[in-house]
Amino acid sequence: MSSFTRLESMEGFYYTLHPKPTVVLITLCPNGRFNAMPASWNMPVSEEPPTVAVAVSRETYTFECLEHHPEATINVPHSGLADVVYSLGSTSGRDVDKIKKFNLKLESSEIVKPPRWSDAIASLEGRVHAKLDVGEVRLYVFEILAVHVKRDLYTRWGWDFTKTNILLHGAGRTFYHVGRMIRAQKLA
Ligand SMILES: Cc1cc2nc3c(=O)[nH]c(=O)nc-3n(C[C@H](O)[C@H](O)[C@H](O)COP(=O)(O)O)c2cc1C
């Protein structure tokens, strides 16, 4: 007798792996504008070269933008930005200028054309290094060319959670932030 229950459907299977840190991709689009899209299906891939993979649905305008110009900034929002992040993720840049509509403050990147989001706590400059189509998604692996952080919030080991927090996406409108720190003991 197992203590597990097999899910009857695969719908939402991925919630077993949530909440996930959310980033906002800023891209340069065929309409000449910049666009911003949240993506919680993202992960570091390799240290050398530094790479980050992001799963982008081929239905998004961001997909068209990345095919038009294969660079993005990968911006890390703090948890206070949940409303704007959710709004960016429930509107398409195909229909509306989201940068204007949601009043996103941008500043130039150093290497790539897409700018960074001034309110983010980190912005990684990425250029497409590899792509893989899986189902409805194109998985983009970005080589990270430069990383910018809000210096007072970042330590050698990552974010100082006494000063800031990141946005973990649960489901739909639900987000979490990072809670209590746990220090593991090595079992003998
Ligand atoms: C918190 C959050 C995380 C999301 N993560 C992803 C993701 O990882 N990949 C994806 O393709 N869409 C994701 N979405 C949905 C897109 O952000 C959404 O389809 C967006 O409107 C696309 O914008 P665009 O058409 O301007 O590119 C997410 C939405 C939210 C709110």
The ligand as a Tripos MOL2 file, in Angstrom:
@<TRIPOS>MOLECULE
LIG
   31    33     1     0     0
SMALL
NO_CHARGES

@<TRIPOS>ATOM
      1 C1          4.1190   34.9720  -12.7740 C.3       1 LIG1
      2 C2          4.0020   34.5360  -14.2000 C.ar      1 LIG1
      3 C3          4.9220   33.6520  -14.7260 C.ar      1 LIG1
      4 C4          4.8430   33.2660  -16.0760 C.ar      1 LIG1
      5 N1          5.7800   32.3930  -16.5670 N.ar      1 LIG1
      6 C5          5.7930   32.1070  -17.8810 C.ar      1 LIG1
      7 C6          6.8290   31.3180  -18.4450 C.ar      1 LIG1
      8 O1          7.7550   30.8730  -17.7520 O.2       1 LIG1
      9 N2          6.7880   31.0720  -19.7750 N.ar      1 LIG1
     10 C7          5.7950   31.5630  -20.5810 C.ar      1 LIG1
     11 O2          5.8190   31.3220  -21.7940 O.2       1 LIG1
     12 N3          4.7880   32.3220  -20.0760 N.ar      1 LIG1
     13 C8          4.7880   32.6160  -18.7540 C.ar      1 LIG1
     14 N4          3.8020   33.4180  -18.2400 N.ar      1 LIG1
     15 C9          2.7570   33.9410  -19.1250 C.3       1 LIG1
     16 C10         3.2600   35.1390  -19.9490 C.3       1 LIG1
     17 O3          3.9180   36.0690  -19.1130 O.3       1 LIG1
     18 C11         2.0660   35.7940  -20.6400 C.3       1 LIG1
     19 O4          1.5870   34.9230  -21.6310 O.3       1 LIG1
     20 C12         2.3580   37.1590  -21.2150 C.3       1 LIG1
     21 O5          1.1530   37.8520  -21.4090 O.3       1 LIG1
     22 C13         3.1440   37.1100  -22.5250 C.3       1 LIG1
     23 O6          3.4020   38.4220  -22.9050 O.3       1 LIG1
     24 P1          3.8140   38.8350  -24.3760 P.3       1 LIG1
     25 O7          2.7510   38.3080  -25.3410 O.co2     1 LIG1
     26 O8          3.8480   40.3340  -24.3250 O.co2     1 LIG1
     27 O9          5.1520   38.2320  -24.6600 O.co2     1 LIG1
     28 C14         3.8230   33.7830  -16.8940 C.ar      1 LIG1
     29 C15         2.8820   34.6770  -16.3570 C.ar      1 LIG1
     30 C16         2.9680   35.0540  -15.0230 C.ar      1 LIG1
     31 C17         1.9670   36.0150  -14.4580 C.3       1 LIG1
@<TRIPOS>BOND
     1     1     2 1
     2     2     3 ar
     3     2    30 ar
     4     3     4 ar
     5     4     5 ar
     6     4    28 ar
     7     5     6 ar
     8     6     7 ar
     9     6    13 1
    10     7     8 2
    11     7     9 ar
    12     9    10 ar
    13    10    11 2
    14    10    12 ar
    15    12    13 ar
    16    13    14 ar
    17    14    15 1
    18    14    28 ar
    19    15    16 1
    20    16    17 1
    21    16    18 1
    22    18    19 1
    23    18    20 1
    24    20    21 1
    25    20    22 1
    26    22    23 1
    27    23    24 1
    28    24    25 2
    29    24    26 1
    30    24    27 1
    31    28    29 ar
    32    29    30 ar
    33    30    31 1
@<TRIPOS>SUBSTRUCTURE
     1 LIG1         1 GROUP 0 **** ****
